[in-house]
Amino acid sequence: ELAEWTDFDLEDQGRLTEPMSYDARSDTYVPISWDDAFAMIGEELRGLDSPDEATFYTSGRLSNEATFLYQLMVREYGTNNLPDCSNMCHEASGRALTASIATGKGTADLRDWEECDALFVMGVNAASNAPRMLTALSEAVRRGAQVVHVNPLVEAAATRTIVPHEIADMARFKTTDTSTMNLQVRPGGDLALIRGIAKVVFEAAESDPSVLDLDFLTEHTHGWQEYRDLVEATSWQDLVLQSGIEEVGIREAAAVYLASQRTVISWCLGVSQHEHGVDTVREIVNLLLLRGNIGRPGTGPSPIRGHSNVQGNRTCGVTHRPTAEFLDRLAEVCRIDPPRSHGLDTVRTVQGMHDGTVKVFVGMGGNFVRAAPDTRFTAEGLSRCRLTVQVSTKLNRSHLVHGERALILPCLGRTERDQQAGGEQGVTLEDAMSMVHLSVGRKRPASGLLRSEPAIIAGMAKATLPDTVTPWDDYIGDYDRIRDVMAQVLPGFDGFNQLIRNRHGFRIPQPARERDFRTPSGRAEFSHAPLPAIIPADRETLVLQTMRSHDQWNTTIYTANDRYRGVKNLRELIFLHIDDMRDRGIAEGDLVDIVATSKDGSTRSVTQFRAIPYDLPRGSAAGYMPEMNVLIGHNDYSTQSDQPLMKSLQVRVTPSVAGTVSAAGSGPVPIDR
C-alpha cells in the first residue's frame, strides 16, 4: 500500500520513532530492537566475501563528529566505498579547485562578499536554493557593488525580490534589487562566457598591461601565457554560439570585471552538473587569477553548497578518493590499517548494486533512490541487495525500495537534545565558507527510542568489528573525545574543542587563501581546456536541465507549488521556450511526452507532463528533480567528475499520444528484481 503513495504523502506522516525491520512474509515493516538491528547489520557485513561488497552512503546531513566516526568505521572495516551526495552535485567543483589551487573549497568567506565591488553569481536560483544569499545580494546592490547573474532561466531573485530577513520590507511587500545585470547563458555555456570575458581582459591588456596583475601572475601562477594564447585563438563566433550571449553582452560583463578592484565569483549546480563541469570551474579560477582576485580581501572563488554539512562531510573524511596523507594520519592516530585503493562513488555504487558486486547498502540520511540518476535502474539495484539500511528521520521512497533484508533506523534531529553518558552533547557543522559552528539541540526528542547518529554508527561498528581497536563507547559518552581525535587527524583542527566554544565558531585555515598554493608546482595552475561544443546537432533535440522548485529541499517536497515561477499544484511539467513550443505544435498547458537519449543510444521517457512557457534560451528546457531523474541514464555521467549529467539531458518533446497514462513522478517506482 505505501508503495502507491506519493513522496509528499510518505514524508507527511511525521517522524519515525522506533527501529523497523522488513518482514517479507507480511510485506510490512515491523518493530525491531536496536540490539537485534545492529546484530543483523554485523551478521551481513561479516558474512561478505570482501568489505568492498558493501557501500556506505551519506546525504550530507551528518555532523562533523558523526562523519568522522562513519568513515572511521568504514575504513576499519576495510573499504573506501564512501559515496556521498557531493558525487552528484559539487564533485566537479572540488576536483577543479584542487587542481587549480590545491584546495577543494572556495577561498571567499562572508566578509569577502561584503567587501567585493563585483559579484558574479552563476548557475543558481538564489531565491529557492540559497535564500540566505538574498540578503548578501541586496546589500551588495545597496552599497553600489555590481551583481551579475548568469543563468539559463531568468529567475525572480535575479532581478528583484522580497528579502526574507527584512521584516519591514516583508510586511509592506517591498521588493529589493538583487542584481545589476543578467546574462541568459545556454545550459552548459558558462565556460564560453568566462572565456569571452577573459578575451576582453587580454584585449584591454594590449593597451594597458596593468589590467593584469603581472606581479601576481609571475610569482604565484603557472601556465598563464599558454592560457592567453588559447583565449586569443578562440573566435568570437564560437564564443557567442556556445555561450548563447551576444558579443556586446559578454563585453558588458567584462567591463564590470575590469572596473572591479575586488571580485568574487560564485556558482552552483548549473555550472558543475555538465560533462565539462571541471573545465568550467577551472576557467572561473583562471579569470580570477588574471587580476589577482584570490588571496586578498573581497575576492575569490565561492561555490554554493546546498546540504547542511556536505562540505564538512568531505573535510572529515567521507570520500571514495582519500589522499595518502589523510590515510597516513588516520592510521597513526586511530591505530587502524585503512585500505589504500579508491572506493565506489555514487554512480558506481548504483552500477555495483545492479550487477551484484555490491550486496549491502547503508545510507546515512537522504532518499537515495530519488536522488540518484536513472530511477528505475537504481531501484532495481537496491532491490538486489542482501541488506539495505536507511538511517532517517521520516519515511521516504528509499524505505520502500529495499533489499532482501531491510532496516529503518530512526535518528535524532539536529534540534533535539542529545543526552549521552557524559551529559548533553553538541555537534559541529561546516558551512560553504569553511566556518565551523557548534550546534546543540534543545527540543525534547520525538521518541525515547531515537538514537543520535554517532550512537547509531558506534552500534553498527561494535556489531561488525569484534576486534575493533576503536573505543566506541568512550566516544559516544562524550563527543569532546571524538573532537580530540579529529584535532589530531584533520589539518586546521588544532584545539578543536576550544575553538568551537567561541561564539562565532572558527574558520578552517586554507593555505590558498594566503596565496600559498600547494600544487605540485607550488603555484596556482591555469587550465587550458578546449571550448566545449554544447549545442545538439539535431535541431529537434533540446537540452534539458533538472532543478528544484521553491517549496522543495533536495528530494523533500513540501508542496506542489513553485511560487516564484508562478506554478501551483503541479510538478510533472516541463518549462519550454515559447518558440520551441510553437515549432512542435504545443500550446501552454498541453500534455507532452519527453524522450531522453543517453550517451549509449538508449532512451528513457516520461509521458503526460504539462508544457509551461518560460523565459529560457531557445533550444533548452527545464523540469523538476526527482521527477525528471528517470530520464538520466546510469551511464550519463561526466568523464571529468563522474557526476550525473543532470543539467544537460538530450531530449525530444512531442504532444502526448491520446490515451497514454502518466509515467514518472513522485509515485511508485517500477522495478525488475
N, C-alpha and C positions, 0 to 999 in steps of 0.2 A: 504493500500500500504506500509506504513512504517514498518508494522509487517514483511514484507517479506525481508527487508533489513538486512544485516549483522550488527553485533555490531560495527565493524570498520566503516562502512558507516554511521551509525547513529551518532557516535561521530564526524565523519569527517565533519559534516555540520556546525561546528563552534559554537559560543556562543548562548545561549538562551538570549533573550533581553527584554522580557516582560512576565508578568504572563499569564498563559494559563489555560483554563478550558475545560474539556472533554464535548463534545456535542454528546449525544447518537444518536440523530436523524440523524446527518450527519456523525457520526463515525469519527469526527475530533476534534482536539483541537482548541479552538477559544480564542481570547484575552479576558481578564477579568481585571477589575481594582483591585488594591491592596485592597481597602476597601471592595469590594464585595468578594474577595477571603478570606480575614480574616473573614468576616461575615459568609461565608459558613462553614469555619472550626469551628467557635464558635457555630453555629447552630447545627452542627453534634455532637460536643463534649458535649454540654449542654444537648442534647437530649438522650444521652446514659443512660441506667439504672444504670450503675456503671462506675466510672472512669477506672476501671480495664478492661473495654471493648475497651479501646484504648491502643495503644502501640507506643512508641516514640524511633525510632532507630537513631543511628549516626554511620557514617562510620569511624570516627576517624579524619576527616579533620577539625572539628570545632576548633576554637581558644579556649584558656582557658576562656576568657570572655564570648564567646557565649555558651560554655559548661556550665558554672556556671548558666547563665540565663536559659538555656534549662532545666536543672534539677530542677531549682527553679520553673519554670512554671509548670512542670510536677508534682512536689510534692505539690505545692499549689493547683493544680487541684485535686490531691488525689490518685495518683498511683505511684508505683515504677517500672512500666513497662518501663524500660530503657535498652533494648538490645543494644549491640554495636558490632562492628567488632571484638573486642577482644574476644568475646564469641566463635569466630571461629578460633582464632589464638593463643593468649597467655594466655587464661584463666588458663590453666594448670600451666604456669609459675607463675602467680600471686598467685594462691592458694597454690602452693608448697612453694614459698618463704615466704609467710605469715605464713604458718605452721612451717617452719624451723627457720626463723629469724625475724618474725614479721614485715616484710615489703614486699609489693607486687612488689617491683622493685629490680633491680640489685644494688649492692653497688659499683661496679667499675666505674670509670669515665675515660675520655680520658687520663689523666695523669697516671693512673694506667696501661693502655695499653702501655704507653710509657716507664714505669719503670719495667714492668714484665720481667722475663727472660724465662718464658714458657707461651705459649698461646695456649689453645685448642679451636678450632672453630668447632662446631658440628651442623649438620643438616641445612646447609645454602650454597647457591651458591653465594658467595660474589660478583662476577663479575656482576651478573644481579640483585640481590636482595639488595645488600648493597655496591654499587660501591665505596662510600667514605671510606669504610673499607679497600680497597685495599692499600691505602696509609699507613695506620697503619700497615698492614701485611707486606708490603715490607720494611718499615722502621724497623720493628721488626727483620726481617731476616738480614738486613744490619748490625744491631748493635750486632748480634750474639745470639739473642733470639731463642729458639726452638718454631716453629709454627707447631702444629699438626692439620691437617684437618681430620674430621670424617664425612663421608657422603656416602650413598649408590652409588651415581654417582660420578665418578672422573671427576670433572669439571675443566674448564680452569683455574679459579682463584685459584684452589687448588695446582697448580704447579708453573706455570709462566704466567705472563700476562703483558700487557701494562697498566701502571698505568695512569688513565685519567688526574691526576693533574700534571704529569711530562711532561711538554710541549716538552722539548728537546727529551725525550725518545719517545714520540708520533711521532714527526717529523721524527725520524730515525727508527721507528718501532722496538724500542729496548724493549725487554721483561725483566721483573724483577722477581726474585724468590719471591714467596709468601708463601712458606711452606718449612719445613724440613722433614716432614713425612706425609704420607697419609694412613688412615685406612678406608677400604671399608666395612663398617658395613652393616648388613642386615637392611632393613626398620624396625624400632622398636627395634633393637638390642643394642641400646645405653646403656641401663641400665646394660645389661650383661657386656658390655665393661668396664664401670665405676667400676662395682663391681670387675671385674678381676684386674683392676689397684689397687683397694683397697686391694685385696687379696695379691698382691705383696708387698704393703706397710706394711701390717701386718707381712708378712714373713720376710721382712727386719728388722722389729722391734724386732724380736726374738733375733737377734744378736747385734742390735744397737738400743736400745729404743729411742735414740734421733731423729730418723726419724719421730717420732710422737711428736707433741707439747703437751707434757703431762701437762705442767702448764696451757696452754690454755684450754685443754680438761677438766681438773679438775675444773677450776674456771668458765668457761663460757659455758659449754655444758652439755647436759643431754642425757643419753642413749648410750654413745659410746661403752661401754663394751658389751652391748647387740648386737650392730651392729657388733662388732668384732666377736662375737660368730656366728652370722648369716653368715658373709662373710667366715669365716674359714670353716663353714659347707657346703658351696657351692662348688661343684666339678668342676674341670677344664673342664671335659667333658661337663657339662651343660653350662658353660660359653662360651666355644668355639662354641658349637652347636647353642646357641641362639644369640650370637653376630655375628657369621659368620666370625670371625677372629681367626686365629690360635694362640695357646698359646704364641708362640715366638713373634708374633706381639703385643699382649697385654703386654708382658713383656718389649718389647722395648718402648712402650708408658709409662709404669710405670717407666722405667728408666729415661725418660725425667722428669716425675713428681718428682721423688726422688732427681734428681740432681738440681732441681729448688729451689731457695730460695723465689721466688715471682711468683705465678701462678694466671692467670686469665682464667676462663673457660666461653666461650661464646656459645650461642646456639640460634637456631631459630625454625621454624615450623617443621623441620624434627625430632625434639625431642618432641614437645608439642602436635602434632596432632595425638596422638595414644591413645588407651584405657588406657594405663599406663603412660600417659604423666606426671601426677603429681608425681608419684613414681620416674620417671626418673630424673626430675628436683631436687627432694629431694635427690636422690642418688648423683647427681652432688655436691650439697651442702655438703653432708656427706663427700665426698672425699676432698673438700676444707677444711673442719673443721679439718680433721685428722692432717694436718700440719700447722694449724693456718693461712690458706690463706684467711682470711677475716678480715677487720677492720685494715689493715695496708697497707702502700704504695705498689703498684704494685700487688695487689691481689684482689680477689673477684669474685662473680658470675656476669655475664653480658649478660642478654638476649637482642637479637637484635629485636627491634620493627620496623615494616615496614611502617605504615601510618605516616602522617606528624605530628599528635599530639595525637596519640592513648593513649600514657602514660599520657599526660595532661588531656585527657578526664576523665580518671579514677581518677586522683588526684583531679579534680574539680567537681566530683560528679556523673558522668554518670556511674552508676552501678545498676543492679537489686538487689544487695545484700548490701545495705548500712549498715554501722556499726551504732550501737546505739549512739556512741559518735559523729559521724558526724551529725546524725539527731538531736541530742540534741543541738549542736551548731547552726545548721541551724534554728531550731525552735526559739532559744533565740535571734539570731541576726536579722533574717528576719521576725520574728513575724508571722510565719505560723505554722500549725499543720500537719507536714508531716506524711504520713502513715508509719506504722512500719513493716508490713508484706513484705516479699520479693516479687519482681515482676517477670515478664517473661524475660527469656533470648532469644537469637535468635532462638534456636531450638523450644522452647515452644511458641514463637510468631508465628512461621510457623504453628505449630500444632493448636494453638488457632484460627488463621485465617481460617484454613481449617475446623475446627469443628464448627465455628460460634460464639465462645466465645470472639473473638477479631473482632471488627467491623470497627475500624478506625486505619489506619496505617499512621504515619508521619515519613518520612525519611529525616534526615539532611545529605545530601550528599550520595555518593555511588551509587551502582547499585544492590539493594538488591536481585532481582530475579536471578541475575547471581552469586552473591557472596555466597548465601545460598546453602545448600545441596539440593538434590532431586528437581531439577529444575522444573519439571512438577508439583509436589506436592506443591511447593512454589508458583508457578504461579497460580494454582487453588485457593490457599488460598487468595492471593492478589485480585483475581477477585471476590471473595465472600464478600469482604469488602463493607461497605456502602460508605466509603470515603478513598481514598489514596492521600497523599500529598507528593510530592517529591521536596525538595529544592536542586537545581542543577545549574551547570554552562553550561553543554552540554546535548544534547539529548542522552538517553541510553535506553536499553531494558525495564527497570522498568517503564518508562513512557508509554509503550505500553501494559503492563500487569497491569491492574488497577482495581479499584473498580467501583461500580455503578456511583459514582461521583469521579472526579479526578482533581487534581490541580498540575501544574508545576510552582514552584516559583523560578525565577532566582535570583541568588545572586552574589555579588561582588566576584571576585577572590582575593587571598591574595596579589597579586602585584598591585591591583588597589586602587586608592585614595578612602578613606572612609571619606566623608565630612558630619559632623553632626552639630547640632545647636551650639555646643561648639567649633567647628573648626575641623581640620583634626585629625583623630583618628588612633591609632595603637593598635595592639593586641599582645598577647604573646603566645608562644608555649613552650612545654617542650619536650626535646629530650630523647632518651633512657637512658641517663646517668644523668637524673634529673636536667639538666641545663635548665633554663628558659630565653628566649630571647624575646626582643621586635621586632615586625615586622611592618613596616609602608609601605603601598603601595604607589607607585609613579606614576603609569601609569593612563592615563585617562580611566575611566570606558567604557566598550564596549557599554553601553547604559545608557541614563539618567534615565531609568526606573528600573535599578538594585537597589537592597537594600542590605545592609550588613546583615550578618547572625544574629547579635544581634538585628537589627531593625526588621527583619522578625519574630524572636522569640517574641519580645515585641508586635508586631502586633497581632500575634496569641493569646498571653496571654490576652491582653486587650479585644479581642473579645470573649474570652472563660470565663474569670473570671470577671464578672461585679462588684463584691465586693472585688476585689483584694486589698491587703494591700501593694503591691509592687509598688514603684514609677518608673514604666517602662520608662516613658518619660525622667525623670531625668537621668536614667542610660544610655539611648541611646544618650542623648545630650552630655555626656562626659564620656568616658569609665573609666576615673580615678575613678569615683564614683562606678563603678562596682568593680574595684580592691580594693577600700577601704573596701567594704563589704567582698570581698573574703579574705582579710587580717584578718578579724575578725573570719571567719569560718574555714579556712584551716590552719592546722598546718604548720609552717615553712614559712608562707607568711607575717609575720610582716614586715611593711614598704615596702609593695609590690611596690607601685608607685615609691619609691625612688630607690629600688634595680634594677628595670628594666631600669633605666636611666644610670646605669653603662654600659660601652662599651661592656663588655663581659657577661652581664646578671648576674645571680646568680644561685647557686646550692641549691636545696631544702635540708635542713638538714635531715639526716637519722640516727636515733639512732644506727641502726645495723652497720653502717659504723664506729661507735666509740666503737663497741663491747658492746653496750647496747641493749640486746635482750629482747624486751618487750613481750615475750611469757608468757603463764600462769606460767611457772616455773621460768621465769626470765633468762633463758639460751637458747642458740641455741639448737634446738631439732634434734637429729638424728632420721631418719626414719628406719623402719625395714620391708621393703616390700618384699614379696616373689618374686623370679625370674620369670618373665612372660614367658609363652610359646607362642612364636610368629610364629612358623612355622606351616602352614596348614597341617592337617592330610592327605588330599588328594593331591597327588603329581601333579595332573593336575591343581591344583589351584595356581595361582600366587598372590603375594602381590603387589598391585599397589599403587603408591603414585602420587598425583596430585602436580603440581608445575607451576611456571611461566616460560615464555620464556624471552629472553633478551629484546626484543622490546615490553615489556608489563609492566604496573604498576598496580598491583592488577587486577581489571577486565577491565582496559582500554588497548586495543590492539592498538599499534602504527603501527606495520607492521606485516605481517605473517612470518617474519624471526626470527631466533634464532641463531645469528652469532656464538656464542661460541660453540654451539653444531652442527654446520655445516648444519643447516636446512634453506631452503629458500622457501618462498611462500607456507608454509604448516603448519596447526595447528591441523587438525584432524589426529593425529598419535599416535602411542604407541611405546615407547622405550623398547626393549627386549634384553635379553642376547642371543648371537648367538646360544648357545647350546639349549636354550629353543625354539628358532625358529626352529632349525633342528628337535627337538623332535616332533614338531607339524606340520611338513611339510610346514613351512613358509619360504619363501625367502625374501631377502631385497626388500622392495618396494611393497610387496604383500598387497592386501586389506584383512583386518581381521575383524571379529565380536568379540565383547567383551561383556561378560555377567557377571555381578556382583551379588553375593548372599549376602543379608543382614542378620543381626542377626536373624530376624524373619523368615528367609527362603524365603522371597520374592526375585524376581530377577528384574534387570533393565539392559538394554542393549543399546549399540550403534553399528552401522554397518558401513562397508566400511571405516574403519580407516587404515592408511598406517603403515605398520610394518617397524621400523627402528632399526637396531642393534646398541647397545651402550654398553659402559663399565659400567656394573652394576652387582650386585651379581645374580647368578643363583637363579631362583625361585621368582624373583622380576620383576617389570615393572614400567613404569612411563609415564605420559601424562600430557597435559596442563589443567589447570583450566582456564576459567569456562567450557570449553567443556566437561570435564570429570565429572563435578558436577552432571550431570544427573544420574550417576551410584551410588551416595551416598544416601542411604535410609534415610528418615527423622527420623527413629529410630536408625540409626547407629551413636551413639554418645557415648562418654566416660562416664562411670558411676562415674569417679573421677572428671572430669572437665566439663561435659556436652558439650564438644567440638565435632563437627562432626569429624568422623574418616577419614580425608582427606588424610592421609598418610598410610592407611592400609586397602585398599579395597581388598576383596577376589574376584578374577576374573578368568574366563576361557577365553582363546583366541583361536579362530579357524579360518581357512581360510574362507573368506566370501563366502556365497552361491551365485552362479551366478544369476544375475538379481536383487539382493537386492538393495534398494535405501538407500543412506546415511541418517542416522537418528542421529542427535545430533548437536553439534557445536554451531556456533555463529548466527544462523538464528532464524526463528520463534519458539516459544515455544507452543506445542500443549497442550490445557487445556480443562478440562470439568468444566463448570461453575456450 
